[in-house]
Amino acid sequence: MKVARLNPAEQIEQSYDEAMVALADYLTRERDAAATIDRLIRILDRDSLRDAIIEVLVDARVHPRPKEELPK
């Protein structure tokens, strides 16, 4: 089975969603604080997440949005 590769923004969003699930598990008392921190570190310490963030930042610098498209 071939797995579709997520674009950098989707990778960042997926990691955010996973982090929110980890925090929700902690808040509902399904996990203790140490396990939650370990889980968050594993999510944030992925090379793929760092690469995605760098790619998005470089792309934004190389191809800045016109001022009229920027959020106010």
N, CA, C and O atoms as a Maestro MAE file, in Angstrom:
{
 s_m_m2io_version
 :::
 2.0.0
}

f_m_ct {
 s_m_title
 :::
 protein
 m_atom[288] {
  # First column is atom index #
  i_m_mmod_type
  r_m_x_coord
  r_m_y_coord
  r_m_z_coord
  i_m_residue_number
  s_m_chain_name
  s_m_pdb_residue_name
  s_m_pdb_atom_name
  i_m_atomic_number
  :::
  1 25 0.847 -1.181 0.000 1 A "MET " " N  " 7
  2 3 0.000 0.000 0.000 1 A "MET " " CA " 6
  3 2 0.884 1.232 0.000 1 A "MET " " C  " 6
  4 15 1.820 1.319 0.795 1 A "MET " " O  " 8
  5 25 0.606 2.184 -0.875 2 A "LYS " " N  " 7
  6 3 1.390 3.404 -0.978 2 A "LYS " " CA " 6
  7 2 0.772 4.486 -0.095 2 A "LYS " " C  " 6
  8 15 -0.426 4.757 -0.178 2 A "LYS " " O  " 8
  9 25 1.598 5.099 0.748 3 A "VAL " " N  " 7
  10 3 1.125 6.145 1.641 3 A "VAL " " CA " 6
  11 2 1.414 7.497 0.997 3 A "VAL " " C  " 6
  12 15 2.528 7.746 0.535 3 A "VAL " " O  " 8
  13 25 0.409 8.366 0.969 4 A "ALA " " N  " 7
  14 3 0.589 9.696 0.382 4 A "ALA " " CA " 6
  15 2 1.466 10.546 1.302 4 A "ALA " " C  " 6
  16 15 1.312 10.539 2.523 4 A "ALA " " O  " 8
  17 25 2.382 11.271 0.684 5 A "ARG " " N  " 7
  18 3 3.268 12.151 1.438 5 A "ARG " " CA " 6
  19 2 2.535 13.459 1.712 5 A "ARG " " C  " 6
  20 15 1.957 14.067 0.811 5 A "ARG " " O  " 8
  21 25 2.571 13.875 2.966 6 A "LEU " " N  " 7
  22 3 1.941 15.134 3.330 6 A "LEU " " CA " 6
  23 2 2.838 16.297 2.943 6 A "LEU " " C  " 6
  24 15 4.063 16.195 3.010 6 A "LEU " " O  " 8
  25 25 2.227 17.395 2.542 7 A "ASN " " N  " 7
  26 3 3.038 18.575 2.278 7 A "ASN " " CA " 6
  27 2 3.457 19.168 3.628 7 A "ASN " " C  " 6
  28 15 2.899 18.795 4.659 7 A "ASN " " O  " 8
  29 25 4.429 20.086 3.636 8 A "PRO " " N  " 7
  30 3 4.944 20.602 4.904 8 A "PRO " " CA " 6
  31 2 3.863 21.191 5.824 8 A "PRO " " C  " 6
  32 15 3.882 20.948 7.031 8 A "PRO " " O  " 8
  33 25 2.939 21.948 5.273 9 A "ALA " " N  " 7
  34 3 1.882 22.532 6.105 9 A "ALA " " CA " 6
  35 2 1.019 21.436 6.736 9 A "ALA " " C  " 6
  36 15 0.620 21.546 7.895 9 A "ALA " " O  " 8
  37 25 0.737 20.392 5.979 10 A "GLU " " N  " 7
  38 3 -0.054 19.277 6.508 10 A "GLU " " CA " 6
  39 2 0.711 18.524 7.597 10 A "GLU " " C  " 6
  40 15 0.112 18.068 8.571 10 A "GLU " " O  " 8
  41 25 2.039 18.388 7.437 11 A "GLN " " N  " 7
  42 3 2.852 17.739 8.465 11 A "GLN " " CA " 6
  43 2 2.819 18.533 9.762 11 A "GLN " " C  " 6
  44 15 2.707 17.962 10.846 11 A "GLN " " O  " 8
  45 25 2.917 19.853 9.645 12 A "ILE " " N  " 7
  46 3 2.873 20.708 10.832 12 A "ILE " " CA " 6
  47 2 1.504 20.597 11.492 12 A "ILE " " C  " 6
  48 15 1.411 20.465 12.712 12 A "ILE " " O  " 8
  49 25 0.446 20.649 10.694 13 A "GLU " " N  " 7
  50 3 -0.903 20.545 11.229 13 A "GLU " " CA " 6
  51 2 -1.128 19.188 11.908 13 A "GLU " " C  " 6
  52 15 -1.760 19.118 12.961 13 A "GLU " " O  " 8
  53 25 -0.614 18.124 11.310 14 A "GLN " " N  " 7
  54 3 -0.765 16.798 11.903 14 A "GLN " " CA " 6
  55 2 -0.049 16.725 13.256 14 A "GLN " " C  " 6
  56 15 -0.583 16.157 14.208 14 A "GLN " " O  " 8
  57 25 1.142 17.292 13.342 15 A "SER " " N  " 7
  58 3 1.878 17.293 14.606 15 A "SER " " CA " 6
  59 2 1.143 18.103 15.662 15 A "SER " " C  " 6
  60 15 1.098 17.713 16.829 15 A "SER " " O  " 8
  61 25 0.567 19.232 15.255 16 A "TYR " " N  " 7
  62 3 -0.232 20.049 16.178 16 A "TYR " " CA " 6
  63 2 -1.412 19.235 16.705 16 A "TYR " " C  " 6
  64 15 -1.684 19.230 17.906 16 A "TYR " " O  " 8
  65 25 -2.110 18.546 15.799 17 A "ASP " " N  " 7
  66 3 -3.251 17.728 16.204 17 A "ASP " " CA " 6
  67 2 -2.825 16.630 17.179 17 A "ASP " " C  " 6
  68 15 -3.520 16.364 18.160 17 A "ASP " " O  " 8
  69 25 -1.682 15.994 16.909 18 A "GLU " " N  " 7
  70 3 -1.187 14.943 17.804 18 A "GLU " " CA " 6
  71 2 -0.842 15.516 19.176 18 A "GLU " " C  " 6
  72 15 -1.088 14.874 20.197 18 A "GLU " " O  " 8
  73 25 -0.281 16.706 19.204 19 A "ALA " " N  " 7
  74 3 0.050 17.348 20.483 19 A "ALA " " CA " 6
  75 2 -1.222 17.688 21.260 19 A "ALA " " C  " 6
  76 15 -1.262 17.539 22.481 19 A "ALA " " O  " 8
  77 25 -2.253 18.140 20.558 20 A "MET " " N  " 7
  78 3 -3.516 18.464 21.232 20 A "MET " " CA " 6
  79 2 -4.162 17.195 21.811 20 A "MET " " C  " 6
  80 15 -4.756 17.234 22.888 20 A "MET " " O  " 8
  81 25 -4.045 16.090 21.102 21 A "VAL " " N  " 7
  82 3 -4.574 14.819 21.603 21 A "VAL " " CA " 6
  83 2 -3.809 14.402 22.865 21 A "VAL " " C  " 6
  84 15 -4.408 13.939 23.836 21 A "VAL " " O  " 8
  85 25 -2.500 14.568 22.842 22 A "ALA " " N  " 7
  86 3 -1.683 14.223 24.011 22 A "ALA " " CA " 6
  87 2 -2.096 15.059 25.221 22 A "ALA " " C  " 6
  88 15 -2.207 14.542 26.332 22 A "ALA " " O  " 8
  89 25 -2.322 16.352 24.996 23 A "LEU " " N  " 7
  90 3 -2.758 17.215 26.098 23 A "LEU " " CA " 6
  91 2 -4.163 16.856 26.568 23 A "LEU " " C  " 6
  92 15 -4.442 16.896 27.767 23 A "LEU " " O  " 8
  93 25 -5.041 16.510 25.645 24 A "ALA " " N  " 7
  94 3 -6.397 16.105 26.019 24 A "ALA " " CA " 6
  95 2 -6.367 14.825 26.847 24 A "ALA " " C  " 6
  96 15 -7.115 14.687 27.815 24 A "ALA " " O  " 8
  97 25 -5.499 13.891 26.463 25 A "ASP " " N  " 7
  98 3 -5.361 12.655 27.238 25 A "ASP " " CA " 6
  99 2 -4.915 12.972 28.666 25 A "ASP " " C  " 6
  100 15 -5.399 12.368 29.624 25 A "ASP " " O  " 8
  101 25 -3.998 13.914 28.796 26 A "TYR " " N  " 7
  102 3 -3.527 14.308 30.127 26 A "TYR " " CA " 6
  103 2 -4.662 14.952 30.922 26 A "TYR " " C  " 6
  104 15 -4.865 14.630 32.092 26 A "TYR " " O  " 8
  105 25 -5.400 15.863 30.280 27 A "LEU " " N  " 7
  106 3 -6.464 16.579 30.980 27 A "LEU " " CA " 6
  107 2 -7.607 15.668 31.393 27 A "LEU " " C  " 6
  108 15 -8.306 15.947 32.367 27 A "LEU " " O  " 8
  109 25 -7.798 14.590 30.666 28 A "THR " " N  " 7
  110 3 -8.856 13.651 31.037 28 A "THR " " CA " 6
  111 2 -8.327 12.564 31.970 28 A "THR " " C  " 6
  112 15 -9.014 11.587 32.267 28 A "THR " " O  " 8
  113 25 -7.091 12.759 32.422 29 A "ARG " " N  " 7
  114 3 -6.440 11.877 33.411 29 A "ARG " " CA " 6
  115 2 -6.137 10.474 32.881 29 A "ARG " " C  " 6
  116 15 -5.985 9.527 33.654 29 A "ARG " " O  " 8
  117 25 -6.051 10.354 31.554 30 A "GLU " " N  " 7
  118 3 -5.683 9.059 30.991 30 A "GLU " " CA " 6
  119 2 -4.178 8.851 31.025 30 A "GLU " " C  " 6
  120 15 -3.710 7.723 30.872 30 A "GLU " " O  " 8
  121 25 -3.407 9.923 31.223 31 A "ARG " " N  " 7
  122 3 -1.950 9.833 31.283 31 A "ARG " " CA " 6
  123 2 -1.449 10.734 32.397 31 A "ARG " " C  " 6
  124 15 -2.095 11.717 32.759 31 A "ARG " " O  " 8
  125 25 -0.289 10.385 32.936 32 A "ASP " " N  " 7
  126 3 0.310 11.256 33.939 32 A "ASP " " CA " 6
  127 2 1.175 12.314 33.263 32 A "ASP " " C  " 6
  128 15 1.414 12.242 32.057 32 A "ASP " " O  " 8
  129 25 1.642 13.289 34.026 33 A "ALA " " N  " 7
  130 3 2.389 14.421 33.466 33 A "ALA " " CA " 6
  131 2 3.676 13.970 32.773 33 A "ALA " " C  " 6
  132 15 3.979 14.447 31.679 33 A "ALA " " O  " 8
  133 25 4.424 13.076 33.375 34 A "ALA " " N  " 7
  134 3 5.697 12.635 32.792 34 A "ALA " " CA " 6
  135 2 5.471 11.942 31.447 34 A "ALA " " C  " 6
  136 15 6.206 12.183 30.489 34 A "ALA " " O  " 8
  137 25 4.472 11.097 31.379 35 A "ALA " " N  " 7
  138 3 4.171 10.406 30.122 35 A "ALA " " CA " 6
  139 2 3.720 11.399 29.054 35 A "ALA " " C  " 6
  140 15 4.051 11.249 27.878 35 A "ALA " " O  " 8
  141 25 2.963 12.414 29.471 36 A "THR " " N  " 7
  142 3 2.504 13.428 28.527 36 A "THR " " CA " 6
  143 2 3.677 14.233 27.982 36 A "THR " " C  " 6
  144 15 3.746 14.486 26.780 36 A "THR " " O  " 8
  145 25 4.593 14.634 28.847 37 A "ILE " " N  " 7
  146 3 5.777 15.384 28.406 37 A "ILE " " CA " 6
  147 2 6.615 14.531 27.454 37 A "ILE " " C  " 6
  148 15 7.074 15.023 26.424 37 A "ILE " " O  " 8
  149 25 6.814 13.270 27.790 38 A "ASP " " N  " 7
  150 3 7.566 12.372 26.902 38 A "ASP " " CA " 6
  151 2 6.895 12.266 25.525 38 A "ASP " " C  " 6
  152 15 7.566 12.289 24.493 38 A "ASP " " O  " 8
  153 25 5.588 12.151 25.529 39 A "ARG " " N  " 7
  154 3 4.844 12.050 24.274 39 A "ARG " " CA " 6
  155 2 4.975 13.338 23.455 39 A "ARG " " C  " 6
  156 15 5.161 13.280 22.239 39 A "ARG " " O  " 8
  157 25 4.878 14.497 24.110 40 A "LEU " " N  " 7
  158 3 5.018 15.773 23.414 40 A "LEU " " CA " 6
  159 2 6.425 15.937 22.844 40 A "LEU " " C  " 6
  160 15 6.587 16.426 21.725 40 A "LEU " " O  " 8
  161 25 7.430 15.537 23.595 41 A "ILE " " N  " 7
  162 3 8.812 15.622 23.111 41 A "ILE " " CA " 6
  163 2 8.993 14.745 21.879 41 A "ILE " " C  " 6
  164 15 9.643 15.155 20.917 41 A "ILE " " O  " 8
  165 25 8.421 13.535 21.900 42 A "ARG " " N  " 7
  166 3 8.529 12.655 20.726 42 A "ARG " " CA " 6
  167 2 7.863 13.280 19.503 42 A "ARG " " C  " 6
  168 15 8.359 13.141 18.384 42 A "ARG " " O  " 8
  169 25 6.753 13.961 19.711 43 A "ILE " " N  " 7
  170 3 6.046 14.612 18.600 43 A "ILE " " CA " 6
  171 2 6.889 15.762 18.052 43 A "ILE " " C  " 6
  172 15 7.052 15.896 16.839 43 A "ILE " " O  " 8
  173 25 7.420 16.588 18.947 44 A "LEU " " N  " 7
  174 3 8.147 17.792 18.527 44 A "LEU " " CA " 6
  175 2 9.566 17.519 18.068 44 A "LEU " " C  " 6
  176 15 10.165 18.357 17.394 44 A "LEU " " O  " 8
  177 25 10.117 16.370 18.416 45 A "ASP " " N  " 7
  178 3 11.516 16.072 18.111 45 A "ASP " " CA " 6
  179 2 11.687 15.253 16.834 45 A "ASP " " C  " 6
  180 15 12.703 14.581 16.659 45 A "ASP " " O  " 8
  181 25 10.725 15.304 15.967 46 A "ARG " " N  " 7
  182 3 10.811 14.562 14.708 46 A "ARG " " CA " 6
  183 2 11.574 15.385 13.673 46 A "ARG " " C  " 6
  184 15 11.343 16.583 13.510 46 A "ARG " " O  " 8
  185 25 12.478 14.717 12.988 47 A "ASP " " N  " 7
  186 3 13.203 15.393 11.903 47 A "ASP " " CA " 6
  187 2 12.235 15.877 10.831 47 A "ASP " " C  " 6
  188 15 12.423 16.951 10.261 47 A "ASP " " O  " 8
  189 25 11.212 15.095 10.559 48 A "SER " " N  " 7
  190 3 10.265 15.472 9.511 48 A "SER " " CA " 6
  191 2 9.517 16.755 9.874 48 A "SER " " C  " 6
  192 15 9.209 17.562 8.996 48 A "SER " " O  " 8
  193 25 9.223 16.948 11.162 49 A "LEU " " N  " 7
  194 3 8.540 18.170 11.592 49 A "LEU " " CA " 6
  195 2 9.476 19.366 11.443 49 A "LEU " " C  " 6
  196 15 9.073 20.413 10.937 49 A "LEU " " O  " 8
  197 25 10.714 19.213 11.879 50 A "ARG " " N  " 7
  198 3 11.695 20.308 11.727 50 A "ARG " " CA " 6
  199 2 11.876 20.653 10.255 50 A "ARG " " C  " 6
  200 15 11.902 21.830 9.896 50 A "ARG " " O  " 8
  201 25 12.001 19.643 9.399 51 A "ASP " " N  " 7
  202 3 12.167 19.879 7.970 51 A "ASP " " CA " 6
  203 2 10.957 20.612 7.391 51 A "ASP " " C  " 6
  204 15 11.109 21.510 6.563 51 A "ASP " " O  " 8
  205 25 9.766 20.232 7.826 52 A "ALA " " N  " 7
  206 3 8.546 20.872 7.324 52 A "ALA " " CA " 6
  207 2 8.491 22.338 7.746 52 A "ALA " " C  " 6
  208 15 8.132 23.204 6.949 52 A "ALA " " O  " 8
  209 25 8.844 22.612 8.993 53 A "ILE " " N  " 7
  210 3 8.835 23.999 9.483 53 A "ILE " " CA " 6
  211 2 9.843 24.833 8.707 53 A "ILE " " C  " 6
  212 15 9.535 25.949 8.288 53 A "ILE " " O  " 8
  213 25 11.034 24.305 8.513 54 A "ILE " " N  " 7
  214 3 12.064 25.034 7.765 54 A "ILE " " CA " 6
  215 2 11.593 25.292 6.342 54 A "ILE " " C  " 6
  216 15 11.758 26.394 5.818 54 A "ILE " " O  " 8
  217 25 11.005 24.275 5.715 55 A "GLU " " N  " 7
  218 3 10.542 24.438 4.335 55 A "GLU " " CA " 6
  219 2 9.474 25.518 4.231 55 A "GLU " " C  " 6
  220 15 9.494 26.319 3.296 55 A "GLU " " O  " 8
  221 25 8.542 25.552 5.177 56 A "VAL " " N  " 7
  222 3 7.495 26.571 5.165 56 A "VAL " " CA " 6
  223 2 8.096 27.957 5.383 56 A "VAL " " C  " 6
  224 15 7.709 28.912 4.710 56 A "VAL " " O  " 8
  225 25 9.041 28.076 6.319 57 A "LEU " " N  " 7
  226 3 9.666 29.372 6.583 57 A "LEU " " CA " 6
  227 2 10.491 29.865 5.397 57 A "LEU " " C  " 6
  228 15 10.429 31.043 5.045 57 A "LEU " " O  " 8
  229 25 11.254 28.978 4.788 58 A "VAL " " N  " 7
  230 3 12.058 29.367 3.623 58 A "VAL " " CA " 6
  231 2 11.139 29.763 2.472 58 A "VAL " " C  " 6
  232 15 11.380 30.767 1.802 58 A "VAL " " O  " 8
  233 25 10.096 28.987 2.242 59 A "ASP " " N  " 7
  234 3 9.164 29.303 1.163 59 A "ASP " " CA " 6
  235 2 8.514 30.667 1.396 59 A "ASP " " C  " 6
  236 15 8.339 31.438 0.453 59 A "ASP " " O  " 8
  237 25 8.157 30.967 2.643 60 A "ALA " " N  " 7
  238 3 7.541 32.260 2.951 60 A "ALA " " CA " 6
  239 2 8.518 33.404 2.713 60 A "ALA " " C  " 6
  240 15 8.122 34.494 2.298 60 A "ALA " " O  " 8
  241 25 9.781 33.152 2.975 61 A "ARG " " N  " 7
  242 3 10.780 34.211 2.754 61 A "ARG " " CA " 6
  243 2 11.086 34.382 1.263 61 A "ARG " " C  " 6
  244 15 11.254 35.506 0.789 61 A "ARG " " O  " 8
  245 25 11.159 33.280 0.530 62 A "VAL " " N  " 7
  246 3 11.475 33.329 -0.890 62 A "VAL " " CA " 6
  247 2 10.271 33.820 -1.698 62 A "VAL " " C  " 6
  248 15 10.430 34.541 -2.682 62 A "VAL " " O  " 8
  249 25 9.077 33.427 -1.279 63 A "HIS " " N  " 7
  250 3 7.852 33.789 -1.983 63 A "HIS " " CA " 6
  251 2 6.893 34.491 -1.019 63 A "HIS " " C  " 6
  252 15 5.850 33.936 -0.676 63 A "HIS " " O  " 8
  253 25 7.235 35.703 -0.579 64 A "PRO " " N  " 7
  254 3 6.352 36.388 0.381 64 A "PRO " " CA " 6
  255 2 4.991 36.688 -0.241 64 A "PRO " " C  " 6
  256 15 4.868 36.931 -1.441 64 A "PRO " " O  " 8
  257 25 3.985 36.663 0.611 65 A "ARG " " N  " 7
  258 3 2.639 36.990 0.145 65 A "ARG " " CA " 6
  259 2 2.521 38.494 -0.069 65 A "ARG " " C  " 6
  260 15 3.130 39.275 0.663 65 A "ARG " " O  " 8
  261 25 1.747 38.901 -1.063 66 A "PRO " " N  " 7
  262 3 1.501 40.341 -1.228 66 A "PRO " " CA " 6
  263 2 0.829 40.909 0.026 66 A "PRO " " C  " 6
  264 15 0.072 40.207 0.697 66 A "PRO " " O  " 8
  265 25 1.103 42.160 0.339 67 A "LYS " " N  " 7
  266 3 0.601 42.765 1.572 67 A "LYS " " CA " 6
  267 2 -0.909 42.670 1.686 67 A "LYS " " C  " 6
  268 15 -1.427 42.520 2.792 67 A "LYS " " O  " 8
  269 25 -1.632 42.754 0.572 68 A "GLU " " N  " 7
  270 3 -3.081 42.699 0.657 68 A "GLU " " CA " 6
  271 2 -3.600 41.323 1.074 68 A "GLU " " C  " 6
  272 15 -4.757 41.199 1.475 68 A "GLU " " O  " 8
  273 25 -2.762 40.288 0.986 69 A "GLU " " N  " 7
  274 3 -3.157 38.935 1.396 69 A "GLU " " CA " 6
  275 2 -2.822 38.638 2.851 69 A "GLU " " C  " 6
  276 15 -3.289 37.635 3.390 69 A "GLU " " O  " 8
  277 25 -2.023 39.486 3.504 70 A "LEU " " N  " 7
  278 3 -1.614 39.241 4.882 70 A "LEU " " CA " 6
  279 2 -2.786 39.456 5.822 70 A "LEU " " C  " 6
  280 15 -3.602 40.350 5.597 70 A "LEU " " O  " 8
  281 25 -2.884 38.641 6.886 71 A "PRO " " N  " 7
  282 3 -3.959 38.833 7.857 71 A "PRO " " CA " 6
  283 2 -3.802 40.181 8.558 71 A "PRO " " C  " 6
  284 15 -2.688 40.657 8.774 71 A "PRO " " O  " 8
  285 25 -4.907 40.769 8.897 72 A "LYS " " N  " 7
  286 3 -4.879 42.082 9.572 72 A "LYS " " CA " 6
  287 2 -4.997 41.958 11.046 72 A "LYS " " C  " 6
  288 15 -4.990 42.967 11.752 72 A "LYS " " O  " 8
  :::
 }
 m_bond[287] {
  # First column is bond index #
  i_m_from
  i_m_to
  i_m_order
  :::
  1 1 2 1
  2 2 3 1
  3 3 4 2
  4 3 5 1
  5 5 6 1
  6 6 7 1
  7 7 8 2
  8 7 9 1
  9 9 10 1
  10 10 11 1
  11 11 12 2
  12 11 13 1
  13 13 14 1
  14 14 15 1
  15 15 16 2
  16 15 17 1
  17 17 18 1
  18 18 19 1
  19 19 20 2
  20 19 21 1
  21 21 22 1
  22 22 23 1
  23 23 24 2
  24 23 25 1
  25 25 26 1
  26 26 27 1
  27 27 28 2
  28 27 29 1
  29 29 30 1
  30 30 31 1
  31 31 32 2
  32 31 33 1
  33 33 34 1
  34 34 35 1
  35 35 36 2
  36 35 37 1
  37 37 38 1
  38 38 39 1
  39 39 40 2
  40 39 41 1
  41 41 42 1
  42 42 43 1
  43 43 44 2
  44 43 45 1
  45 45 46 1
  46 46 47 1
  47 47 48 2
  48 47 49 1
  49 49 50 1
  50 50 51 1
  51 51 52 2
  52 51 53 1
  53 53 54 1
  54 54 55 1
  55 55 56 2
  56 55 57 1
  57 57 58 1
  58 58 59 1
  59 59 60 2
  60 59 61 1
  61 61 62 1
  62 62 63 1
  63 63 64 2
  64 63 65 1
  65 65 66 1
  66 66 67 1
  67 67 68 2
  68 67 69 1
  69 69 70 1
  70 70 71 1
  71 71 72 2
  72 71 73 1
  73 73 74 1
  74 74 75 1
  75 75 76 2
  76 75 77 1
  77 77 78 1
  78 78 79 1
  79 79 80 2
  80 79 81 1
  81 81 82 1
  82 82 83 1
  83 83 84 2
  84 83 85 1
  85 85 86 1
  86 86 87 1
  87 87 88 2
  88 87 89 1
  89 89 90 1
  90 90 91 1
  91 91 92 2
  92 91 93 1
  93 93 94 1
  94 94 95 1
  95 95 96 2
  96 95 97 1
  97 97 98 1
  98 98 99 1
  99 99 100 2
  100 99 101 1
  101 101 102 1
  102 102 103 1
  103 103 104 2
  104 103 105 1
  105 105 106 1
  106 106 107 1
  107 107 108 2
  108 107 109 1
  109 109 110 1
  110 110 111 1
  111 111 112 2
  112 111 113 1
  113 113 114 1
  114 114 115 1
  115 115 116 2
  116 115 117 1
  117 117 118 1
  118 118 119 1
  119 119 120 2
  120 119 121 1
  121 121 122 1
  122 122 123 1
  123 123 124 2
  124 123 125 1
  125 125 126 1
  126 126 127 1
  127 127 128 2
  128 127 129 1
  129 129 130 1
  130 130 131 1
  131 131 132 2
  132 131 133 1
  133 133 134 1
  134 134 135 1
  135 135 136 2
  136 135 137 1
  137 137 138 1
  138 138 139 1
  139 139 140 2
  140 139 141 1
  141 141 142 1
  142 142 143 1
  143 143 144 2
  144 143 145 1
  145 145 146 1
  146 146 147 1
  147 147 148 2
  148 147 149 1
  149 149 150 1
  150 150 151 1
  151 151 152 2
  152 151 153 1
  153 153 154 1
  154 154 155 1
  155 155 156 2
  156 155 157 1
  157 157 158 1
  158 158 159 1
  159 159 160 2
  160 159 161 1
  161 161 162 1
  162 162 163 1
  163 163 164 2
  164 163 165 1
  165 165 166 1
  166 166 167 1
  167 167 168 2
  168 167 169 1
  169 169 170 1
  170 170 171 1
  171 171 172 2
  172 171 173 1
  173 173 174 1
  174 174 175 1
  175 175 176 2
  176 175 177 1
  177 177 178 1
  178 178 179 1
  179 179 180 2
  180 179 181 1
  181 181 182 1
  182 182 183 1
  183 183 184 2
  184 183 185 1
  185 185 186 1
  186 186 187 1
  187 187 188 2
  188 187 189 1
  189 189 190 1
  190 190 191 1
  191 191 192 2
  192 191 193 1
  193 193 194 1
  194 194 195 1
  195 195 196 2
  196 195 197 1
  197 197 198 1
  198 198 199 1
  199 199 200 2
  200 199 201 1
  201 201 202 1
  202 202 203 1
  203 203 204 2
  204 203 205 1
  205 205 206 1
  206 206 207 1
  207 207 208 2
  208 207 209 1
  209 209 210 1
  210 210 211 1
  211 211 212 2
  212 211 213 1
  213 213 214 1
  214 214 215 1
  215 215 216 2
  216 215 217 1
  217 217 218 1
  218 218 219 1
  219 219 220 2
  220 219 221 1
  221 221 222 1
  222 222 223 1
  223 223 224 2
  224 223 225 1
  225 225 226 1
  226 226 227 1
  227 227 228 2
  228 227 229 1
  229 229 230 1
  230 230 231 1
  231 231 232 2
  232 231 233 1
  233 233 234 1
  234 234 235 1
  235 235 236 2
  236 235 237 1
  237 237 238 1
  238 238 239 1
  239 239 240 2
  240 239 241 1
  241 241 242 1
  242 242 243 1
  243 243 244 2
  244 243 245 1
  245 245 246 1
  246 246 247 1
  247 247 248 2
  248 247 249 1
  249 249 250 1
  250 250 251 1
  251 251 252 2
  252 251 253 1
  253 253 254 1
  254 254 255 1
  255 255 256 2
  256 255 257 1
  257 257 258 1
  258 258 259 1
  259 259 260 2
  260 259 261 1
  261 261 262 1
  262 262 263 1
  263 263 264 2
  264 263 265 1
  265 265 266 1
  266 266 267 1
  267 267 268 2
  268 267 269 1
  269 269 270 1
  270 270 271 1
  271 271 272 2
  272 271 273 1
  273 273 274 1
  274 274 275 1
  275 275 276 2
  276 275 277 1
  277 277 278 1
  278 278 279 1
  279 279 280 2
  280 279 281 1
  281 281 282 1
  282 282 283 1
  283 283 284 2
  284 283 285 1
  285 285 286 1
  286 286 287 1
  287 287 288 2
  :::
 }
}
